[in-house]
Amino acid sequence: MTPRPLPDSAATRDRMSAQRRRDTAPELALRRELHRRGRRYRVDRAPLPGMRRRADLVFPGERVAVFVDGCFWHSCPEHATSPKNNADWWAEKLAGNVARDRDTDTRLAAAGWTVVRVWEHENPMVAADAVEAALRATSNER
């Protein structure tokens, strides 16, 4: 990948550096709903030892990893946008994020994990239903 371009303004720099890696509002909403339902989980953990990629929620006993993907950073089919400034760099960056997501899914599945991916725009109740369905499915397999 080409070197990261300089931001075109101080406002852009400030906005981009304010992006959270964890504890985003959609993630917190999902966590609250799962906790309300009696589910307990680990937060911001690498599901596999030595894996540098971290899931937003991990259910180690059930081997379920949950990722709450941001629409911009993970190229949501409904809400993805393409920045106009440094367009080529951003296209490469965002495509790399999506490729890394698919690679993570493949690695975890090969290690016997179930991956649940939800978009940041999804209703937390619906997202929690998807997580619970995965948890029930893994407990039925044992």
Residue pairs with C-beta under 8 A, 6 or more apart in sequence:
1 89
1 92
1 93
1 96
2 89
2 92
4 89
5 85
5 86
5 89
7 13
7 16
8 85
8 86
12 85
22 43
22 44
22 56
24 68
24 70
24 120
26 68
26 70
26 120
26 121
26 122
26 124
27 56
27 57
27 68
29 124
30 56
30 57
30 66
30 68
30 118
30 124
30 127
30 128
30 131
31 41
31 43
31 57
32 124
33 124
33 125
33 127
33 128
34 41
34 57
34 128
34 131
34 132
37 128
37 132
39 59
39 131
39 132
39 135
41 57
41 58
41 59
41 66
42 57
42 58
42 59
42 60
43 56
43 57
43 58
44 54
44 55
44 56
45 54
45 55
45 58
46 52
46 53
46 54
46 55
47 55
47 58
47 60
47 63
47 65
47 108
47 111
47 113
48 107
48 108
48 111
48 113
51 107
53 100
53 104
55 65
55 66
55 67
56 66
56 67
56 68
57 65
57 66
57 68
57 131
58 64
58 65
58 66
59 65
59 66
59 135
62 114
62 134
62 135
62 138
62 139
63 112
63 113
63 114
63 138
64 113
64 114
64 115
64 116
64 131
64 134
64 135
64 138
65 108
65 113
65 114
65 115
65 116
66 115
66 116
66 117
66 118
66 131
67 101
67 104
67 115
67 116
67 117
67 118
68 118
68 119
68 120
68 127
69 76
69 101
69 117
69 118
69 119
69 120
70 76
70 120
71 78
71 79
71 80
71 119
71 120
71 121
72 79
72 80
72 81
72 94
73 94
73 97
74 94
74 97
74 98
74 101
74 119
75 94
75 95
75 97
75 98
76 119
76 120
76 121
78 119
78 121
79 119
79 121
80 94
82 90
82 91
82 94
83 90
101 117
104 115
105 115
105 117
108 114
108 115
109 115
114 134
114 137
114 138
116 130
116 131
116 134
118 127
118 130
118 131
